[in-house]
Amino acid sequence: MSELKFKTNINCDSCIKSVKPFLDEVVGEDNWKVDTSDEKKILTVTTTEDEDDVVEAVTDAGFKIQKLDN
């Protein structure tokens, strides 16, 4: 498993609820979290999936996402 980090515009609990079904389907429940207190709204994902799958899930949910270097 690898840990991936992304900058997003997921900035509130309502946004997290909106993206939850998309991320849960791709990486599984409890394998991701968003730090809404960080100005970059960091999404941390622990997964064996490809980072492109995570990016697609978040953009399908209507949010912006950008890969960060770990």
Steps between C-alpha positions, in 0.01 A plus 500: 500500500618849430401835644403763245444869575299746295409868518122539461216748536307264733454756776208408726307209650236528228770470234644195675154339500471572127833339409469209747312253276744561214813447711352213701432315174856544369718472811265370768351654808750614765785508244481876442463827690488870422667759721260793458701709749800503264487782245570246223215271619730198490345168401705207628426159349642161599450267206636252252301674226661726241500872581308565176207301642493727806518812282214372285284424805546848644442678169191284434369628835545855371815605685846615397802288587874527445767243592753611760851363527533302822 
